[in-house]
Structure formats: C-alpha cells, structure tokens
Amino acid sequence: MRAWMLPAGSDGFDKLYLEELPDPVPAPGEVLIQVQACSINYRDFAVAAGKYFGGALKAPAIPLSDGAGQVVAIGAGVTRFKEGDRVQGSFFMNWEDGPHRMGPALGDGFAPGMLAELVVLPESGVVPMAASLDYAQAACLPCAGVTAWNALYEGPRALVPGMKVLVLGSGGVSMLALQLARAGGCEVIATSSSNDKLARVRELGAAQTVNYKDMPDWGRYVGQELGGVDKVVEVGGAGTAEQSMAALRTHGEVALIGVLQPEGGPNPRGLMMTAGTMRGIFVGSAAMARRLNAAIDVGGIKPLIGARFGFDQVKEAYAHAWGPDSFAKTVIEVA
C-alpha cells in the first residue's frame, strides 16, 4: 500500500513523503479499513512541525486523524463491524464513552495515521459513518465535527432551540458548529477578518457577522450591542478568550478549544459579570461521534468542503489548508 509519511524530527509539512509499505493485516480485535478520504485539521500542522503534545516525532509516522473508508477485513473477535461497512476513525482510540479520557490520538506519532490507502484500527477506535454522507463528507468529522458537537451539545449547558452561539473564524470546527447550531434551532454570530468569507458565512445562515479587524473590541460589541450569546466556540485560545468571555450573556459558556493561540493568560474576571463558565474541549469520545452522526442524519447536515485534492496532491492540500484561501474543511480523496 501507499502511505504519506513524516520523518522523525519533522519540522514542517514540506517534509511529507510518499512511501510504499506492506499491506497491514488485522490482528484479533482489529479492523482493516480501505481509506477513501481524509481531511486536514489545524493540529495536523502542529504534528508536522514537531510542536504537538509530545514534541517532535520520535520515528517516521503516518499523519492525519480524520479519515473514512470501507471495512475490508476484520480480526478474530470483532463483533461490531463486518466487511463492506462504511466507517470513520475515532480520534481517541480508547475513549469509547463516559468521562474525559485522553490516550493515543490518531495521527499523533504514537497512534496510527489515516493518510494511507489501508489502515488498521482497534474495534474501539472505529465508528459507523452517518448513513446520509459520502466518504469525503464523513472524513470531515472525527476531529473537527466531534469537537464542534462536544462544544455545543455535551457538558452541563447543552444548547436548546432559541439560544445564541458565537463562532470564531471560518475553519472546520467553526463552520461545523455553525451548521450544527442552525440545525438545532439556534441563532449564530460569526467573526472573521475577511469580508468575503463573512459573506459566505451569512449565506450559510449566520444571523450576524463581525469583522474583527474593523471591530477590535468585538467581544464587548457582541456582548452589549448584539445582546450576548449563550455559547462561544472558542478556537482561538488565550489570544481571544477574554473577548469571548465579554461576549457571553448570563450563564453563558465559553467552550475552549484553543489551539490557535494556546499560550498566555486571559483574565477570567469577565465570567463574574455573567455567572458564566469556561469548559475545556479536547475532541470527544466515540459515543459522541455516534451521537453526532445520528444528528447529521436526522438534520440533513452536509459538512462543508472548501477544497478537494487527490492522494498525489497531499503537499498542495496542506499548503491550501494553511493558506488564506482555506474555508471550512480541506479534503484529500485517497481512492
């Protein structure tokens, strides 16, 4: 099989190379997947740059957490899947349900990556696809989709119809959050520095948009002039968290994903003014993925794909996802 690899000590996605590897065989309790499509997340750039948790790669590794495909073989003892099933990977292979449980995460250098023609995963790390989606759409969900679902509908303050949500930027998590919130009967406000992207976001159903370059104090503006929000999907991290707190209405929640600017120390006193909370989000469990997929089937949601690339265009796909024209999800079609 062919697989894209990052070398030990990789410091950027320009180090990606295509390798011919032996076809994997599923051991007991494992599932062999013929990958049809993958998508790129922001964390994949951190892995390639050697700046993800655990530091630089200690050995060559296949990258990417997000992929979908068809089961082509199962190991002894597997009961949940059979050949021909359409499936996706689960970001944390060993977090099936219940309280937060970190562990090996797909494409992090310690667990399998999805950017290959064939991938073996443990049965616990595989989730059935939403029946209404194709492989490219399903490949958008294991990291970005589950993160958005967790931020909106898990935890003590799950969204209910009529609530207001603020999403930051037009990346994969934010656009999936917009779609999920709108399907759940909620109003969405969105920020971006690009008026062209804000126009696209309004077409997708955002009720209000804010250009944060034109409105540097956007948190106060959302909180006071637009009436505040019940939930902020905070993808910026320390650099924007204080503004997100200012955007809350009474008893609102900042769902802190926070990968873009992870360092720094926002002052949390803004939470005192609204009796608000901040909840940390690190993707989610396989059970959350299953609930997300069920909601997608019921709500008729189609994850947004901003650009598609072939398996031989992986470096171009990374470059696009990193660049200013990136919007929603960038997909690599493997087969």
Buried (B, 14 or more C-beta within 10 A) or exposed (E): BBBBBBBEEBBEBEBBEEEEEEEBEBEEBBBBBBBBBBBBBBBBBBBBBBBBEEEBBEEBBBBBBBBBBBBBBBBEEBEEBEEEBBBBBBBBBBBBEEEEEEEBBBBBBBBBBBBBBBBBBBBBBBBBBBEBBBBBBBBBBBBBBBBBBBBBBBBEBEBEEEBBBBBBBBBBBBBBBBBBBBBBEBBBBBBBEBEEBBEBBBEBBBBBBBBBEEBEEBBBBBBEEBEBBBBBBBBBBBBBBBBBBBBBBEEBBBBBBBBBBEEEEBEEEBBEEBEBBBBEBBBBBBBBBBBBBEBBBEBEBBBBBBBBBEBEBBBBBBBBBBEEEBBBBBBBBBE
